[in-house]
């Protein structure tokens, strides 16, 4: 388990919606189960509050229905191992 770097392991692909209702799509690389990524002000600085979050892995061709999160820190789901994929998160933006 590792803390993923917003500048190395995540790239912003899309951000849409007003401040109170924002969708963020990030491309992820080199992540495994249990790794964490902070998408809040102290990390990738995209959302202040996460309401829903989904991780789609490509290497394992698995779609995770929901990723677990605490505050703005997202934990990568079980089954991931050095994967690439996408994260879609919805919430309130910074």
N, C-alpha and C positions, 0 to 999 in steps of 0.2 A: 504494500500500500504506500502510495506516494502522494504528495501534494503537487498537482499539475500546475505548470506555469502558464498564465494567460498569454504571455508573449511567445512561448515555445510550443505549447500543446493545443492552443485554441486560437482560431481565427474567426473574427466576426464576419458572417456572410450577409446577414440581413437584420435590420431592426426597424420595426414599424409600429404605428399606433401612437396615441397621445401618452403623456406621462403616466396617467393613472391606469392605463390598459395597454401594455406594451408586449410585443412578441419579439424574441431574440432567437436567431438561428446561428449556431456556432459550428464550425468544422473542427473536429477533434482528431488528434493523432497520438499514437503511442500511449494508450491508456489501458489499464487492467482493472479487474474487479477490486473494489475498495478504494481506488484512487479518488482523490477529492479535487474539486475545482471551485474556487470562490468566484462567483460572477457578480459580486457586490462591489461597493465602493473601495474595499481594501484589496480587491483582486482585479477582475476584468472590467469592473466599473460599468456594468450594463443594467443591473436591476437592484433596487433597494429591497424589494419584497418578491419572493417567488410564490406563485399560486399553484402552478403545475409545471412539471418538467418531464421530458421524454428523451431518452437516448436511443439512437438507432445505430447499431454497429454494422460495419460492412464486412470486416474480416471474418467474423463468425456468422454472418448473414442472419443475425437475430434482431428482432425488434423488441425492445423492452417497453412495456406499456407505461411504466412510470419509473423515474429515478428517484431515489430517496434524497431528501435535502433537509438541512437544518439551517434556518436563517437563509443565507445566500450561498452556503457551501453545499454543492451537489456531490453525492457519492456515486461512483460508477457502479452499475449493477453486476450481479454475479454472472459468470460465464464469459466475461471479457478478459482477454489476455493479449497485450500488446496490439490492441485493435485500433482501427481508424473508424470514424463515423461522424454522426451529427448529434447535436443537442438542440432541442427546441424548448425554450423556457418562456412562460407567460407570467406577467406580474406587473408591478409598478416600477417604472424606470427612475434612474437617477437624474 
